[in-house]
């Protein structure tokens, strides 16, 4: 790590080359020419419990098995612009990045270009629904409704998105993500009968539903850690969030319940930046992460679901019931359509922000 700290000047210079639109962040710039022969892979992950879980499950044992060192780098929640800049400039600060399916689809869109390498890893142990040409899931997460149970001791508790958007029968302080992704699905789901298709989203109905409860939304949150704090402090009665964020405060003793009904599931996996000279090493690492026992290890730190079903053979049964890919928690869940967002993200974000300010 000392060499990384000493390279601040080079890192800042490299970031300027990525593009003016990219925010400066703390990650090591290791020049492609110097790295081509080294046994290192620089990987973007979100940090925190991800780094702890992946460090124990993947990073350390991969180095022990292969001699290849994994250097994890914390970066912004949506790194698509930064990845595009790296690939276009051929200045690779990262070799791989942990991405969700939506971001991977944005980076492999026929209209805007391809910024990821094909995975080309044989992984039949991972169900087909968790695999694509450019991404093999390492974990599965769900966007869910979280409830403060102490606020519903003497009254019915919301159990669906229709309930969440029903202010009359389920009054209370609400928090919603300040982003069209997930939020529009949730608003539209509240208008549908069970089994009706979510995509393409009827955005008119979704925005109309959001408008009905707009005045009852206390917080429009922007980050997962914020939702954990809101729930822990009891600042809201119900909150849309990611399941692991709610589970964190449950584990800390807060009276919070996850509503798995109509959870929106997506996957995250390690994607290879197009053109990196270490693509084959990246593929070796991706194959390594598909192992059931290794995936079971990260769940000690991170309450997301393993993509390899056999991982549950190695997970404590009590813990297993708290994870998104546990069969009962997947039963009524709905897959997020990443391709829909790759095609509609920009215009819906603009429309959402305009609506929010109206």
Buried (B, 14 or more C-beta within 10 A) or exposed (E): EEEBEEBEEEBEEBBEEBBEEBEEBEBBBBEBEEBEEEEBBBBBBBEBBBBBBBBBBBBEBBBEEBEBBBBBBBBEEBBBBBBBBBBBEEBBBBBBBBBBBBBBBBBBEEEEEEBBBBBEBEBEBBBEEBBBEBBBBBBBBBBBBBBBEEBBEEEEBBBBBBBBBBBEEBEBBBBBBBBBBBBBBBBBBBBBEEEEEBBEBBBEBBBEBBEBBBEEBBBBBEEBEBBBBBBBEBBBBBBBBBBBBBBBBBEEEBBBBBBBBBBBBBBBBBBBBBBBEBBEBBBBBBBBBBBBBBBBBBBBBBBBBBBBBEBBEBBEEEBBEBBBBBEEBBEEBBBBBBBBBBBBBEEBBEBBEEEEEE
